[in-house]
């Protein structure tokens, strides 16, 4: 536990029916006694009058007292619930500071909960993600993290690694017996299974990051194939100007939408073609740049014309592409989808809306939402992906050392590094600098 007491406004600034000042630390009970004349019975809401140092009325409301260790932070916690006016709440907070508390840093309550073992680092981050969630799906996935779903998967991997390390390091204790790890099939099998689980966890974490940050979808293609019309159809509004004149869109048009709880950042781009117009040339350059940063590129082309495969080759290698064959109404075709050269092609008509649901289904699939209840997905951050990727690299190195008979010492070293890297995710291994960067993004009072 820390030695000082912190206080902060735990509700948003502005006018409201109720406002809450939160206090955590060893002086919480003394602050309650000074302001209320008594310490409330633990975990029961008590009505009282909040008074200043002269005993003058500040406000009246409820007080809740949670003695350590049965509190959010693991310390003595006091919550004063008054009327939600900014002036009255400021007076309550000032009184707490006069009585020995200091103003809390952003995220310091959650940081103390982590440091006192009430939450691991994933769960602490889930608190912020839950507050910041913009969709019901994001709320559900952040809640899964808070309940420990992601943490348990990490813990299971760590336990699996420990068992492999015990087997490997046991051979180091008996160097005279000249045991060759490559001749130990259990180690190779267990290592391969662990690596496969890390691969799956990376996939699920990537999908979770997309749901947290939004799926970046770039609409690209030649002029006059219906890119802006598709943007308008997905947005449900006339967001972009649509004309028969090629090159109408010159700059990037960006809009945020939701598809069944999945946040999507749509980007409409200039038509890709060779042009002498310097403004349109810049638009084409920006279109290519946007495609390089996309999670998915919607490659739009007209059903009544030849598909330009050279245009396909101009898109970034490795970026998922959904081919959108638009204007099928001109050929009296029905909407459908097929797989072509390893990529999904959707035949649709933006003009009458046929096939748009097929497209939305494919966009959800790109985020891993193939089922109504994505039980395998959880909320993830970039640091989680980075740590999982480094874990994968260490495990792959251990596998290579094992296959090439490089010695148990090298295998053991890579396994230790993999375990330590996994520990960074839950906070088992962490640094003060990392904690500072993580909790600095939290809101005050949390």
N, C-alpha and C positions, 0 to 999 in steps of 0.2 A: 504494500500500500504506500501511497505517497503521503507526505506529511502536511500538505497544505489543503485548504478548502477552496473549492471553485464554485462559481455561481454564474448563471446565464439565463436569458430569456429562452424558453423552450418552445414558444409558439411564434408564428410569423408576426413581424411588425405591422402596425396598422390597427384600425378599429375592429373590435370583435366582441362577442358576448363574454368570452372567457380568455384569460391569458395566464400562462404558467411560468413561474420562476423556479428553476431547478438548482438545488445546492447539493454538493457531494464532498465529503471529507469529514475529518474528526470534529469540526466545530458546528456541524449541522444541528445537533441537539441544542447547543448553546444558543444558536441563532433562533431556533424555534422558541426557546424559553424567553429570550429577550423581546421577540416580536409579538408572541401570543400570550405570554405569561405562563406557559406550560409546554411540555413536550407531548405531542399527541400519542395516543396508544398506537403501537406499531401496526402498520398495515390497515388502519381504520381511518376513514375520512372524518376529520374533526372540523366543525365550524368555529371560526374565531375572528377576532378583529386584529388586523395588522397595524402595529403602532410604531412611531418613530422614537428617537432617543428621549424625547420629552414626554412620551406617552400619548402623543396626539394621534388621532385617527388618520390612517392612510387609506385603508380599504378594509373590506370584510370579505371572507370567502372560506375556502376549504384548505386544510393542511393535511398532508400525508407524510408519514415518517416511516422509513425503511432502515432499521439498524443493520449494520454489517453482520455477517456477510451476505444476508438474504436481500440483496438489492441489485439493481441493474449494474452498478459499477463495482459491487463487492465492498463498498464503503458505506458509512452512514449517509443516507440520502433523504433530503427534505424537498417536497414540492409544495409550493404556495400557489393556489389557484384563486386568482382574483378576477376583477372585471377587466375586459380586454382593451382598455384605453392605453395608448402609448405613454401618457404622462404618469398615470397611476402605476403602471408596471415599472417605469423608470424609477419612481420613488421607492417601490418595494426592492428593486435590485440595488439601488444606492444604499438602502438601509442594510442589506446583506453584506455589501462591501465595507460599510462602516464597522460592522460587527466582526470583521476579520477575514471574510472571504475575498478572493480575487476573481477578476473576470476570466472566465474559461476561454481557452483557445478553441477554434473550430474543431469539432470532433473529439474534444478532450474527454468527454464523458464515455464515449465508446472506446477511446484509447485506454482509459482506466479499467473498463470492463475487460478488455483484452489482457492488459498487464496483470490484472488480478485473477485471471483464469476463468472468468465468467463466460467469455466467448473466445473462439479462435479467430484468426485474422480473416478468414473467409466469412464467418458469421458477422463480424464487425462491419465488413464492407457491405454485407447484405442489408444491414440497417440503413445505410446511405442509399443503396440501390432501391430499397423498398420505398423510401421517401421520394426518390426522384423518378419512380416508374411512371411512364406516360401511357401505358396500356394495361388492361387486365391480365394479359399474358405475362407481361414483365413483372407485375405484382406477384403472380403465382410462382414464377421461377425464382424471384428474389426471396420469397417465403420459403421455398425449398432449401435454398442456401442457409437461411436463418435457422431452419430446423436441422441442418447438418447433413443434407444429402450429398453435396459436393465434398464436404470434409470427410465423410465416411468412405467415399471412393478413394480419396487420397490416403487415408489411414490404411485401407486394405492393401493398396499398392506398397506402402511403406512396410507393412508387415510381411508382404510377399518378398520384398527386397531383403529384409532382415533375415529371413529363412535362407535365402540364397547366399547371403554374406556369411552366415554361420557355417554353411557347408564349405564355401570357398576358403574362409579363413582357418577352418579346422585343418586344412592341408598345410597351411603355413606353420602350424604348431608342430608338425612332424616332418621337417625337411629331410631327415635321413631316409624316409620311406620312399622318396622320389615319386610322389603321386602325380600323375598327369591328369589335369582337369578335363582335357579333351576326351579322356576315356571314361568320364563320369557322365553318363547319359542324363541323369536326373538334373544336373546343373544346366545343361544345354536346353533341356525341355522346359524347365521352370523359367529360364531367362527368356526364351522365345515367347512363352505365355505372358510374361510380364511386359515385354515389349509390345505385344499385341494389345494388351489392355491400355498401355500408354497411348498407342495409336488411336484407339477408340475414344479415350478420354479427350485427346486433342481434337478429334472431330466434334464431339459433343460440346467441348468448350468453345470451339470456333462458332458453332451454331448459337451458343448462349451469348457470345459477344455480339453477334449480329442482332439478336433480339434486344440486347441492351442498347446498342449504338444505332441500330437501323440498318437495313439492307440497302446498300448503295447500288442503284440500278440506273445504268446509262442507256438511253435510247439513241441508237445510231443507225446510219444507213445513207443511201444516196438521197438527193433532193426529190421532193414530191412523191414519197412512198407512203406518207401518212404518219410520220413520226410525231408531229405536233398534235395531230388528231388523236393518236394513241395516248399521248400525255393527257389531253383534255378528257378522254374517255375514262382513264384510270383515276384522274382527279375528281371527276364528276362536275367539272366547271370549265368555262372557256378561259383557261389559264394562258394559252398560247394563241397567237394570231395564226389563222389558217387561211391560205390563199392558193390559187393555182400557179402563182409566180414562183419559180425555183429560187432558192436562196433566201426565203423570207426570214428564217431563223439565222441570226448571225452570232449571237452570244449564247452562253449556257443559261437555260431556264431551269431553276431548281424549285421543287415542291415536295413537301412532306405529306405522306398519306398513310393510312393504316389498312391492312388487309387481314381481316379476322384476328386483330390484335398484333399483327406483325408490323412494326414501323418500317416504312420504306421511304428512302430519299431518292426521288425521281429526278433525273437530269436529262433534259431535252437538248440536243446538240445540233449544230449546223450540218446541212447536207454535205456528205463527203464527196468531193469531186475536184478536178483540176480547174482552177479559175485564175484569172488575172486581176480580179478585184482584191485589193490589199485588205479590205475589211473582211471579206468573205474568207480570204486566206487565213487570217487570224482566227476566225471562227472555226475553220477546219483544224487548225493547230490545237485549239482548245478542246475540240471534240476528241481528238486522239489522246490528249493529256488526261481528260476525264475518264476515258475508257481504261487507261492504265491504272486508275485508282478505284475502279468499280469492283463490286462483288459479283455482279452479273451485267452482261451487255445484252440488250435486246436488239438484235440485228434485224431491222425491218426492211422488207423489200416487197415489191408489188407482184401479185399472183399472175398478172397478165403480161409480165415481161420476163426476160432472162435474168437469172440470178448471177450477180457479179461475184464470182469466187475470189477474184483478186482483192476485192474489198474485204472479204473475210480474212484474208492473210494479213491485212493491215492492223487487225486487232491484236492486243497483247497476248503472247503465248501463255497458256495456262489459265487465262481468265475464262470462267464459265460463260458460254454463249447460248442464248435461246434464240433460235431463228423464228422470226415472226413473218409469216407469208400473208400479207394483208390484201384486201380488196377481192376476196373470194366471191363476194356478191356479184361481181362483174362476170364471173364464170359460172354462176348458179351452183357453186359447191357448198357443201355443208361443212361446218367447223369440225376439225379433227386434229389430232396430233400424231406424229410418227417420230421415230428416231432415225436420224440421217448422219452417217459418218461419226457416230458417237455423240451427237448433239441432238437435243430435242427441237423439232420443228412444229410450230403451231400454225395451222391454217385458220385464219379468222377474218372477220370483217369489222373494222372499226366503225364503219358507216352505220351498220344496224346492230352492232354489239354482239353478234354471234361469235363465240369463241373466247370472249374476254374472261369468262370464268375458268376456262382451261388454262389461260395464261396466268391468272392469279394462283391457281393450284400449283403450277410449276414454280412460281416465285416463292410460295410457301415451302415447296420441297427443297429449294436452294438453301433455306434457313433451317432445314431439318424438321419441318413441321409436316411430316407425312401422315401423322395420326392426329386424332382429335385431342388426345392426351399425350403430349411429348414427355413421357416419363423419364427418358434418358437424358433430357436436356436440363441444364441449370444455368443460372446467370454467371457470366464469366467476364473478366477484365483482360486487358492486354498483358498485364504482368503475369496472369495465370497462364496464358498461352506461351509467353516467353519462357517461363519456368518449365512448363511441360515439354516444350521443344528442346530445351537444354537437357532435360531428363532423358528424352529419347536419344539424343546424341551420345550421352554417356553410356546408355544401355547398348546402343549400337556399337560403340567402341569396345565395350566389354565383350560383346558377342564376337567381334573381329579378333580380339586378343585370344579368346578361347579357341576359335577356329584355327588360328595360326600358331597355337601352342606357344604364346609369348610369355607364359609364366603366370602363376597365381597372383603374384603381387600386383601386376598391372590390372588384372581382372578385378581384384579386390578394391583397388584404388578407384576405378570407374564406378563400381557399385556404391562405394561410399559417397562419391560426388553426386550420383543420381539420387541417393536417399536425402542428402543434404539439400539438393535443389528442390525436391518435393516438399521438404520441410519449410522452405521459404513461402510456399503457398498458404499453409495454415498458420505460419508464424512460429513454428518450432525452432527454426533458425532464421533470425532476422537481424537487422541493424537499426540503430536509432535513426539513421538517415532515411531508410525505407519507411519506417513508421511515420516520420515527419511528413514525407511526401503523400502517404496514403491518407492520413487523418486531416491534413490541411485542406482537403477537398470537401470535408464534411461541413454541414451547417452548424452554426452556433447552437448550443443547447443540446447537441447530440454527440 
